[in-house]
């Protein structure tokens, strides 16, 4: 299963971010080595879509995920949480066996 989903909260926040960027901007979510648990999520604005990117587009929010990162995010849900501690994107990832307190790194 390689489906990655976006919560309504994430769609709203991504749309807000992209509306303040030049036309054609998209949010790229990727996984790279590092972080306190072995892998970490990276969020970037990108204007270039690769042919093999997974594209999630809904209500003005466009998210790109490359095929290598997608292997580590199969079945994940991208959420945006705004609470007393702060506002941040959170990825609920069923592939991850552990994650750190900050929510940006994980292990498998």
Backbone torsions as a table, in degrees:
resi	resn	phi	psi	omega
1	UNK	NA	123.7	-179.4
2	UNK	-115.9	10.2	-178.7
3	UNK	-67.1	128.2	171.7
4	UNK	-116.7	134.8	-177.9
5	UNK	-118.4	159.9	177.3
6	UNK	-116.3	133.4	173.7
7	UNK	-75.9	163.0	177.6
8	UNK	-59.3	-37.8	179.1
9	UNK	-62.9	-42.1	178.5
10	UNK	-66.2	-41.4	179.1
11	UNK	-60.5	-45.0	179.5
12	UNK	-60.8	-47.7	-176.2
13	UNK	-68.0	-42.1	178.3
14	UNK	-62.2	-43.1	177.2
15	UNK	-58.7	-42.5	177.8
16	UNK	-61.2	-45.4	-179.3
17	UNK	-62.6	-47.8	-175.7
18	UNK	-67.9	-30.7	178.8
19	UNK	-65.3	-26.2	179.9
20	UNK	-89.0	-0.1	-179.9
21	UNK	-103.9	165.2	176.0
22	UNK	-59.3	152.6	-179.8
23	UNK	-53.2	140.5	178.5
24	UNK	92.8	-2.5	179.8
25	UNK	-72.7	142.7	178.2
26	UNK	-135.4	157.7	176.7
27	UNK	-94.2	123.6	176.7
28	UNK	-102.2	125.5	175.8
29	UNK	-110.0	127.2	-179.2
30	UNK	-137.6	165.9	177.8
31	UNK	-118.5	132.3	176.9
32	UNK	-136.8	160.9	178.1
33	UNK	-67.6	145.1	177.8
34	UNK	129.7	-164.1	-177.5
35	UNK	77.2	174.8	-175.8
36	UNK	-78.0	-10.1	-178.7
37	UNK	-117.0	3.9	176.8
38	UNK	114.7	-39.5	176.2
39	UNK	-130.4	153.5	176.2
40	UNK	-140.2	151.2	176.5
41	UNK	-85.0	144.4	178.0
42	UNK	-127.8	135.5	179.1
43	UNK	-118.2	123.5	-179.9
44	UNK	-136.4	154.9	169.3
45	UNK	-90.8	137.0	-175.7
46	UNK	-139.3	146.5	176.3
47	UNK	-112.5	-2.6	-178.9
48	UNK	-113.2	126.5	177.5
49	UNK	-104.8	125.4	175.6
50	UNK	-78.9	152.5	-177.0
51	UNK	-59.5	-32.7	-176.4
52	UNK	-98.9	10.5	176.4
53	UNK	-68.3	144.3	165.7
54	UNK	-79.1	131.0	-179.8
55	UNK	-115.4	121.9	173.4
56	UNK	-109.0	116.2	-177.6
57	UNK	-130.3	127.0	179.6
58	UNK	-159.9	128.2	172.8
59	UNK	49.5	45.7	177.5
60	UNK	84.3	0.6	177.7
61	UNK	-107.3	125.0	177.6
62	UNK	-124.7	124.3	-179.2
63	UNK	-119.5	134.9	177.4
64	UNK	-112.6	138.2	174.8
65	UNK	-136.0	125.4	-179.9
66	UNK	-74.8	158.2	-175.4
67	UNK	-61.2	-35.2	179.7
68	UNK	-67.3	-46.1	178.4
69	UNK	-63.6	-36.3	-178.1
70	UNK	-60.1	-32.7	177.2
71	UNK	-58.1	-33.7	-177.5
72	UNK	-91.2	-2.4	-176.0
73	UNK	-123.6	15.0	-176.6
74	UNK	-56.7	124.4	178.6
75	UNK	80.1	6.7	-176.3
76	UNK	-75.3	157.8	175.2
77	UNK	-121.6	127.2	177.3
78	UNK	-95.1	125.1	-176.4
79	UNK	-126.8	159.9	171.5
80	UNK	-122.4	122.0	-176.2
81	UNK	-114.4	129.6	177.6
82	UNK	-124.3	101.9	-178.2
83	UNK	-133.9	-171.0	-177.1
84	UNK	-60.4	-31.1	-178.0
85	UNK	-74.5	-29.8	179.9
86	UNK	150.4	177.8	179.9
87	UNK	-111.3	133.2	-178.5
88	UNK	-164.0	156.9	170.7
89	UNK	-76.8	138.3	177.2
90	UNK	-126.1	138.0	177.2
91	UNK	-112.6	117.8	176.4
92	UNK	-91.0	107.3	-168.9
93	UNK	-118.4	112.0	179.7
94	UNK	-70.0	-16.1	178.8
95	UNK	-76.9	-28.2	-176.7
96	UNK	-73.1	131.2	177.3
97	UNK	-89.0	-21.3	178.0
98	UNK	-156.1	153.2	175.6
99	UNK	-140.3	162.7	-177.8
100	UNK	-88.9	170.8	-178.8
101	UNK	-63.0	-31.4	-177.8
102	UNK	-76.9	-16.3	176.8
103	UNK	80.8	4.5	-179.4
104	UNK	-104.5	-7.1	176.7
105	UNK	-129.3	157.8	-175.8
106	UNK	-156.1	167.6	174.2
107	UNK	-128.6	159.7	179.0
108	UNK	-124.7	NA	NA
